[in-house]
Amino acid sequence: MRNVADTPIKSDADERQVEELARELARRLRGMKSRQELTDYAVSMLRDSAEEAHQEEQARQSVDRAAQIGSLNTVAFGLPLAVIGLVLCATGILAGPGLIILGVAVLMVVYGMAAAIFTRPRNKPGDKAAM
């Protein structure tokens, strides 16, 4: 757990470090011939880095959300299974196995729908919006 009192000190130190790095970069770029191209390159690298950090944060949140909800989506698994069962039933020769697979698919879809209706994830007071 983070200590709230340490946050301003850490952010001040981070800001100073970023300012020092920016000054050092500017000082080195001043002495180079292709200063404008290198400056544009440095800015694009910083943007890419910020986007990657944002994507990593989103991926972490998605993993956390999936862990809370559960990773097996029975509706998504049951629908293709139902199609396979219907195709087997349509052949006539494999109607028995087709009916069994179709029955399993129906049970999975019904279970998935019931789970989606009755077990909604609860939002914590700190959450921004409903998922």
N, C-alpha and C positions, 0 to 999 in steps of 0.2 A: 504494500500500500504506500502511495506517495505522501510525503509530508508536505502540506500546503505551504509551510513557512520556508522550505527550501526552493520552491518554484521560482520566485523572483531572483534569487541569487544565481541559480542555474541559468535562467534566461538571460540575465545580464552578462554572465560569462560567455554564453553562446553568442550573444550579439557582438561582444568585443572580439571574439575569435573570428566571426564572419567579417567584421570590419577590417581586421588585420589581414585576413586572406584577400579581401577585395583590394585593399591598398597595395599589397604585394603584387597581385596580378596586374593592377593598373600600372605600377612602377615598371614591371617587366615588359608589359606591352608597349609602353612609351618608346622604348629603345629599339623596337623591331620595325622592319620595313613594311611588312604587310599587317600593320596594326589593326585596320578596320576589319579585315577578313578574320583575323584571329579573335578580335573582340566579338564578332558575330558568332564565331564558332564556340567561344566560351559561354555566351549567353544561351545558345541552343543546347549546349551540354547541361547547363543548369536547369533549363526547362525540362529536358528529358529526365533528369534526375528527380525533379519534383513530381513529374507525372508517374515515374516508376514507384516512388514512395507512396503516392496516392493509390496506385493500383495494388501495391502490397497490402496497404491498410484495408482496401475493399476485399481483397482475397481473404485476409485474416478474419474480417467480419463475416464473410460468407461461410467460412469453415466453422466459425463459432455458431452461427445461426443453424447450419445443417446439423451440428452436433446436438443442439437443443431440440430441434424438431425431429430428427431421425433421418437416416440416410436412405432408407428403402421406401420408394414410392410405389405402393402396390397398384395404384390405378394405372400408372404409366407402364408397369410390367404386365398387368392383366389385359389391357387392350390389345396388344399384339398377340398375346396368347389366345384371346378370343377369336381373332382373325384366323390364326392357325387352326383352331378347333373347328371353325366354320368351313374352312377349306377341306379339312379331313372329312367332315360330315358330308360335304357336297360330293365327294368322290364315291360315296356309297359303300365301297369295300371297307374303308377305314372309319365307318360311322361310330363304332364302339369307342375306340381311342379318341376320336374327335369329340364325342359327347363328354368323355371324362375330362379332356383338356378344356373344353368349353365350360364345364361345371366349375373347374378350378379357377378359370378366368373370371367367371361371374362372382365367385366367392371373394376373389382378390379385389375386384372392383368395388363390391359392396363393403368389404372391410376397409378399403382405402377411403371411400366416401364417408363412412361412419367415423373413421379416425380423423379425417379432415374437419368434420362438423363438430365432434365432441371434444377433441383434444387440441384446441387452438393454443399457440404459445402465449403466455401471459407477458405483457409488457411491464418492465421494471420502471420505477419512477424516473430513473435517469435516461431511459430510452427516448429517442427523438420522435419517432412516429411508429404506427403499426406496420408490421411487415406483411 
